Every structure is written in structure tokens, then in C-alpha cells.
């Protein structure tokens, strides 16, 4: 059945498209004016306060913290405060089946600014994050990323990232896990986007496993272009490791497709969010 309507003159009006539902919306959950007021006047100011205070306090320590352990502790403390403030409990599934003592690349879907706090609170080990150069422009957050030894990638000029890439490969081989967002940025609609070519270059170069991690509900919690935090239940679903042993650069496309399929299976799995 054609949903378009013929109007005077024989032309057809544009078809009516129903608004698409969020991938993991909670049926019957209502976020009205009280939710907005709570977010704008309580939750958001508290998060900015945590960011300012802990970021400033952590900076001096970062000057003498080559291992990054002290700054990682501050990042976890910052994340813990945020997660307690926004009343959004996280159910973790699958992590108990992973050998977290091994250096691995954790491939995570990127749906919200709240993804990082969720990861810091629920991954029980120190890790490094691959992030876009644009984040360095943010006061305090950019300083913290740079001082804590995270991996900065210039997507516009990849040649400028050679030193950071070498450092990441070296730290992976030395036992430091790495978190990457293979989509390259946040999704504007909650759907998983195609992975960037070369997203798993570091994993193949270091010959370490790739672990798909699906963060469910973070898009609905805080989408792009809004400060309205919708307190809700979340889930972190961890999949089976995908080996890169023996793979070469020519296998990038194949392994990328395999990881994307595994991550999509986790993210879109038809099972209820935790009560």
C-alpha cells in the first residue's frame, strides 16, 4: 500500500514517515518536564562540578605519573560520581567469561558522552582509549586525555598520528588493554554505524584479541545535542574475543566485518533490559 497522497494537479505529497523509535527505549517510560528540570538544574551542574574539581586536582599529579595509574584512578572516581548521580544502574554480562589479565582491544559502540563513565566504572582494569584530536580542544577534558597517556588520532591527517600509534602498539604488547570506538564518533540516532577502515590496525599489529562490547541504553540516556539526561537502566554486554593471530593488514576488512557483526548481535539482541 502506497502511503503517499495525490493532491490537486496530479502531484503526490511526500509520504508520511513515522518517527523512528529509539533502539532500546523502555516502553511506558515518560521523561517530562520534571526530568528536564532535574537534569538542567541538578544533574548537569553536578557533573560539571565533578569535571572541574577532579580535573584540576588531577593535573599536577599527572606531571609525575608516567604509568597513568594515578590519572586512571581520578578518571574512575569522576566516572563513579557521575554514575551515582544520574541514577542509572548498569548490568554487566559476559565480562566474567573474558580473561581480563590479557592485553586486548575492546571495540565499543559509541552512542553517548556517558559511554566513557560506564566503561571506567565497569571495566576492572586500567586501559587506554583511542580518541579524536578534536577532543583536545575541550578545557580540562582535553588536558586530562593528553596527560593520562590516551591515544590521540588525527582523522584528517593520519600521518600526524604515527607516534601515537606506535606508542599504542608498544603498550598493547607490554600488557595495556586498549578501548576503541570503531565507528569513529557518536551515532546521531542510536544505530550502529559502519566501522572505519583500519579501525583494528592496532589489534592486528600487536596480534591481540578484539573483544566486542555493546553499551545498551546510553543513547537513550543522553543523545547528541542535548543536556537532558534521562535516568534509566543500562547494560554492558561483552562478547567472545575475536583472534587476530596470524592476520595481516590485508585482513583488515574481513576482521572489521566480523567484529561489527558480533557487536551488532550483542547490541540488537532481543532481551529485556535489567529491571
C-alpha positions as CSV (number, residue, x, y, z in Angstrom):
1,X,0.0,0.0,0.0
2,X,1.4,3.4,-1.0
3,X,1.3,5.9,1.9
4,X,1.7,8.9,-0.3
5,X,-1.4,11.1,-1.1
6,X,-2.3,12.5,-4.5
7,X,-3.0,16.2,-4.4
8,X,-4.5,18.8,-6.8
9,X,-2.6,18.9,-10.1
10,X,-1.7,15.2,-10.0
11,X,1.4,15.6,-7.8
12,X,1.9,13.3,-4.9
13,X,2.6,14.6,-1.4
14,X,5.6,13.2,0.3
15,X,5.0,10.0,2.2
16,X,4.3,10.3,5.9
17,X,7.2,8.8,7.9
18,X,6.5,7.9,11.5
19,X,9.3,8.9,13.9
20,X,11.6,6.0,14.5
21,X,11.7,4.6,18.0
22,X,15.0,4.5,19.9
23,X,16.7,1.1,19.6
24,X,16.4,0.4,23.3
25,X,13.6,2.7,24.5
26,X,11.8,1.5,27.6
27,X,8.0,1.1,26.9
28,X,5.9,3.3,29.1
29,X,8.8,5.4,30.4
30,X,8.0,9.1,30.4
31,X,10.6,11.8,30.6
32,X,8.6,15.0,31.0
33,X,9.2,18.5,32.5
34,X,10.3,17.1,35.9
35,X,13.0,15.0,34.2
36,X,14.3,18.1,32.3
37,X,14.3,20.3,35.3
38,X,16.2,17.7,37.4
39,X,18.7,17.3,34.6
40,X,19.3,21.0,33.8
41,X,19.4,22.3,37.4
42,X,20.8,19.3,39.4
43,X,22.5,16.6,37.4
44,X,24.3,18.7,34.7
45,X,25.7,21.2,37.2
46,X,26.9,18.4,39.5
47,X,28.7,16.7,36.5
48,X,30.4,20.0,35.5
49,X,31.4,20.4,39.1
50,X,33.0,16.9,39.3
51,X,34.8,17.5,36.0
52,X,36.2,20.9,37.1
53,X,37.3,19.9,40.6
54,X,38.7,16.4,39.8
55,X,40.3,17.6,36.6
56,X,42.1,20.5,38.2
57,X,43.2,18.3,41.2
58,X,44.4,15.6,38.9
59,X,46.5,17.8,36.6
60,X,49.6,18.3,39.0
61,X,49.7,14.6,39.7
62,X,49.8,13.8,36.0
63,X,53.1,15.6,35.6
64,X,54.8,12.8,37.5
65,X,52.6,9.9,36.7
66,X,54.3,8.1,33.7
67,X,52.3,4.9,34.2
68,X,49.0,6.7,34.1
69,X,47.7,4.8,37.2
70,X,47.0,7.9,39.3
71,X,45.1,9.7,36.5
72,X,43.2,6.5,35.8
73,X,42.1,6.5,39.4
74,X,40.9,10.1,39.1
75,X,39.0,9.1,35.9
76,X,37.3,6.2,37.7
77,X,36.4,8.4,40.7
78,X,35.0,11.0,38.3
79,X,33.0,8.3,36.5
80,X,31.8,6.7,39.7
81,X,30.4,10.1,40.9
82,X,28.6,10.6,37.6
83,X,27.0,7.2,37.5
84,X,25.8,7.5,41.1
85,X,24.4,11.0,40.4
86,X,22.4,10.0,37.3
87,X,20.7,7.0,38.9
88,X,21.4,4.7,36.0
89,X,22.4,1.2,37.2
90,X,24.5,-0.9,34.8
91,X,24.1,-4.6,34.4
92,X,27.3,-6.3,33.1
93,X,27.0,-9.5,31.2
94,X,29.8,-11.6,29.6
95,X,32.8,-10.0,31.3
96,X,33.2,-12.9,33.6
97,X,34.0,-15.1,30.5
98,X,36.9,-12.9,29.4
99,X,40.5,-13.2,30.6
100,X,40.9,-9.5,31.6
101,X,44.5,-10.1,32.6
102,X,45.4,-10.3,28.9
103,X,46.0,-7.2,26.7
104,X,43.1,-7.0,24.3
105,X,41.4,-4.3,22.2
106,X,37.9,-3.6,23.4
107,X,35.7,-2.5,20.5
108,X,32.8,-0.4,21.8
109,X,29.8,1.2,20.1
110,X,29.8,5.0,20.7
111,X,26.3,6.3,21.3
112,X,26.7,8.9,24.1
113,X,29.0,11.1,26.1
114,X,28.1,8.8,29.0
115,X,29.9,5.8,27.4
116,X,33.2,6.7,29.0
117,X,31.9,6.8,32.6
118,X,30.2,3.5,32.1
119,X,33.4,1.9,30.8
120,X,35.6,3.4,33.6
121,X,33.3,2.1,36.3
122,X,32.6,-1.4,34.9
123,X,35.9,-2.4,33.3
124,X,38.0,-3.6,36.3
125,X,41.4,-2.8,34.9
126,X,43.5,0.1,33.7
127,X,43.2,0.8,29.9
128,X,44.0,3.4,27.3
129,X,41.4,5.0,25.0
130,X,41.8,5.9,21.3
131,X,40.1,9.4,20.9
132,X,39.8,12.0,18.2
133,X,42.1,15.0,18.1
134,X,39.0,17.3,18.3
135,X,38.5,16.4,22.0
136,X,41.8,18.1,22.9
137,X,40.0,21.5,22.4
138,X,37.8,20.9,25.4
139,X,39.2,22.5,28.6
140,X,40.1,20.1,31.4
141,X,38.8,17.0,29.5
142,X,41.4,17.6,26.7
143,X,44.1,18.2,29.2
144,X,43.2,15.0,31.1
145,X,43.2,12.9,28.0
146,X,46.6,14.2,27.0
147,X,48.2,13.9,30.4
148,X,46.9,10.4,31.1
149,X,48.5,8.9,28.0
150,X,45.4,8.2,25.9
151,X,45.9,7.7,22.2
152,X,45.1,10.7,20.1
153,X,44.3,10.1,16.4
154,X,44.1,12.9,13.8
155,X,41.5,11.6,11.4
156,X,42.1,14.4,8.9
157,X,45.9,13.9,8.9
158,X,46.6,10.3,9.8
159,X,50.4,10.8,9.2
160,X,50.4,13.1,12.3
161,X,49.3,10.2,14.5
162,X,52.2,7.8,13.7
163,X,53.9,8.4,17.1
164,X,50.7,7.8,19.0
165,X,50.0,4.6,17.0
166,X,53.5,3.3,17.7
167,X,53.0,4.1,21.4
168,X,49.7,2.3,21.4
169,X,51.1,-0.8,19.8
170,X,54.0,-0.8,22.2
171,X,51.8,-0.5,25.2
172,X,49.5,-3.3,23.9
173,X,52.4,-5.6,23.6
174,X,53.5,-4.7,27.1
175,X,50.1,-5.6,28.5
176,X,48.0,-2.4,28.5
177,X,44.4,-3.0,27.1
178,X,43.0,-0.5,24.6
179,X,39.5,0.8,24.1
180,X,38.5,1.9,20.7
181,X,35.3,3.3,19.1
182,X,35.4,1.8,15.6
183,X,32.6,3.9,14.3
184,X,34.8,7.0,14.6
185,X,32.3,9.1,16.5
186,X,29.0,9.2,18.3
187,X,25.9,7.9,16.4
188,X,23.2,10.6,15.9
189,X,20.3,8.1,16.1
190,X,21.4,5.2,18.3
191,X,22.1,2.8,15.4
192,X,25.5,1.2,15.0
193,X,27.3,2.9,12.0
194,X,29.8,1.3,9.6
195,X,33.2,0.8,11.1
196,X,36.1,2.9,9.8
197,X,38.7,1.3,7.6
198,X,41.7,0.4,9.6
199,X,39.9,0.5,13.0
200,X,41.6,-2.7,14.0
201,X,45.1,-1.8,12.7
202,X,46.4,-1.7,16.2
203,X,45.0,-5.1,17.2
204,X,46.5,-6.8,14.1
205,X,49.8,-5.1,14.6
206,X,50.1,-6.2,18.2
207,X,48.5,-9.6,17.4
208,X,46.0,-9.3,20.3
209,X,42.3,-10.4,20.5
210,X,39.4,-8.0,19.8
211,X,36.6,-8.0,22.3
212,X,33.2,-6.6,21.2
213,X,31.4,-4.6,23.9
214,X,27.9,-3.3,23.4
215,X,26.7,-0.4,25.6
216,X,22.9,-0.6,25.6
217,X,20.7,2.3,26.6
218,X,23.4,5.0,26.7
219,X,22.0,6.7,23.6
220,X,18.5,6.9,25.2
221,X,20.2,8.2,28.4
222,X,21.9,11.1,26.7
223,X,21.8,11.5,22.9
224,X,23.8,14.1,20.9
225,X,23.0,17.8,21.1
226,X,21.1,17.8,24.4
227,X,21.8,18.2,28.1
228,X,18.7,16.3,29.1
229,X,19.9,13.2,31.0
230,X,17.1,10.6,31.1
231,X,17.9,8.5,34.1
232,X,17.3,4.8,33.1
233,X,18.7,1.3,33.3
234,X,21.7,0.4,31.2
235,X,23.6,-2.8,30.2
236,X,27.1,-3.5,29.1
237,X,27.2,-6.7,27.0
238,X,30.6,-8.3,26.4
239,X,31.1,-10.8,23.6
240,X,33.6,-13.5,22.8
241,X,37.1,-12.4,21.9
242,X,38.0,-12.5,18.2
243,X,41.5,-13.6,17.5
244,X,43.9,-11.7,15.2
245,X,46.7,-14.3,15.5
246,X,48.4,-14.7,12.1
247,X,46.4,-11.9,10.4
248,X,48.0,-9.3,8.2
249,X,47.0,-5.8,7.1
250,X,45.2,-7.3,4.1
251,X,42.8,-8.9,6.5
252,X,41.6,-5.6,8.0
253,X,38.3,-5.6,6.1
254,X,37.5,-9.2,7.0
255,X,38.2,-8.8,10.7
256,X,36.3,-5.4,10.8
257,X,33.2,-7.0,9.3
258,X,33.4,-9.9,11.8
259,X,33.7,-7.6,14.8
260,X,30.9,-5.4,13.5
261,X,28.6,-8.4,13.1
262,X,29.4,-9.6,16.6
263,X,28.8,-6.1,18.1
264,X,25.5,-5.7,16.3
265,X,24.4,-9.1,17.5
266,X,25.1,-8.0,21.1
267,X,23.5,-4.6,20.7
268,X,20.3,-5.6,19.0
269,X,19.8,-8.9,20.9
270,X,16.1,-9.2,21.8
271,X,16.3,-9.5,25.5
272,X,14.8,-7.1,28.1
273,X,17.0,-4.6,29.9
274,X,17.6,-5.2,33.6
275,X,14.7,-4.4,35.9
